[in-house]
Amino acid sequence: MIIPAQGLRIVLAVRPVDFRCGHDALAGLVQNTLGLDPHSGLIVVFRSKRADRLKILLWDGTGLVLVYKRNGESGDLPE
């Protein structure tokens, strides 16, 4: 279980990303596009073009963790 620390920064990437991207490509987007350090302990949330899936990238102190979430049967994420 990952327990977030107090003062944890969560960043929501508002533009959809290519969901074929893995850890390294998403970390590159965080660094090059958002200008943030993906190894600083922040959490970055990405959404798919259809807005029915999320990828969450975080650094747990030992490596990058990538969480993939497909929203239930309806498919759409709540607005």
N, C-alpha and C positions, 0 to 999 in steps of 0.2 A: 504494500500500500504506500502510495506517495502522499505525504502529509505536507501541505504548503506552509511555509513560514510566514510570520507576520510581515507586512510590508511587501508582499509578493507583487510583482508587476505582471499584469496580464495585458497583452497587446492583441487586438483584433485586426487582422489584415482585411481591409474592406473589399479589395479586388479579389475575384476568384483566382485560384491557382490550378495549374495542371496537376491532377491527382495521380499522375504517374510518377511525380517527384517523390524521392525518398528523403531520408535524414539529411544527407549532404547537400542536396539541391535546395531543400527548404532552408537549411542553415545559411546557404549562400544568399538566398533571397532576403533573409532577415538582415544579413550583414550588408549586402550591396544595395538593396532597394530601400529598406527601412532605416539603414544606418545604425543598427543596434548590434550588440554582441550576443550571439545565440548561446554563448557559454557563461553568461552572467547570472543565470538563475531565473530569468524571466520566462514566462509562458507565452507562446505565440499561437493564436488560433487562426487557422485557414479554413476557407469554405470552398466547396466545389462550384462549378459554373451553374449546375442545376439547383444549388442550394439545398441538396438533400443529404450531404455528407460533410463532415468536419475532420480535419487533421489538426492535432495539437502537438506542438513541438516544445520540449522542455529539456533543460539540463538538470540532471539529478545529483551532480557532484562527481559522478564517475563516468558519465557518458550521455549522449543525446537519447532521449526517449521520444518515440513517435506513437501517438495514440490515434487510432482511426475510429470514427463513429459514423455509422449509417443510421439515419433517423428511421424509426419504426415503419409501419405499413403505409402510412399516408405519404411518407417521403419528404414532405416539406418541413423545413425548420420553422419554429415559431418566429414571428416578427416582433 
